[in-house]
């Protein structure tokens, strides 16, 4: 059974995990957001009640 032979797939698996664990986190953490997040205060969350037309 070819899937039980370790030689072809194990180096590929190890290389992919090496890339995931070393290169990609640096690229993701280096991403800069174009807009700054601003937390809302509870006073900003005013909503009006819904009006249901069937009642």
C-alpha positions as a printed Julia matrix, in Angstrom:
55×3 Matrix{Float64}:
   0.0    0.0    0.0
   1.63   3.26  -1.09
   0.2    5.39   1.72
   2.16   3.35   4.26
   5.52   4.16   2.67
   6.97   6.98   4.74
   9.54   8.3    2.26
   7.33  10.21  -0.2
   4.91  11.98   2.12
   6.76  12.53   5.41
   9.31  15.11   4.11
   6.5   17.02   2.42
   4.45  16.97   5.62
   7.44  18.12   7.68
   8.21  20.94   5.21
   4.63  22.18   5.21
   4.51  22.22   9.03
   7.86  24.01   9.11
   6.42  26.7    6.83
   3.23  26.95   8.91
   5.1   27.29  12.18
   7.93  29.63  11.14
   7.2   31.74   8.09
   3.45  32.31   8.14
   3.13  33.66  11.73
   5.66  36.37  10.92
   3.72  37.37   7.82
   0.41  37.41   9.68
   1.77  39.41  12.63
   3.4   41.92  10.28
   0.05  42.76   8.69
  -1.03  46.3    9.47
  -4.69  47.17   9.66
  -5.74  50.21   7.61
  -8.28  51.35  10.21
  -7.73  51.55  13.93
 -10.28  49.83  16.11
 -12.13  52.02  18.55
 -14.1   50.33  21.32
 -17.63  51.55  21.82
 -18.92  52.62  25.18
 -22.21  51.15  26.45
 -23.87  54.53  25.86
 -23.26  54.23  22.12
 -25.33  51.05  21.82
 -28.8   52.6   21.76
 -31.31  50.71  19.65
 -34.99  51.19  19.02
 -37.48  48.39  19.77
 -38.77  46.35  16.89
 -42.32  46.79  15.7
 -43.92  43.54  14.64
 -46.62  44.03  12.01
 -48.54  40.87  12.98
 -49.21  42.04  16.56
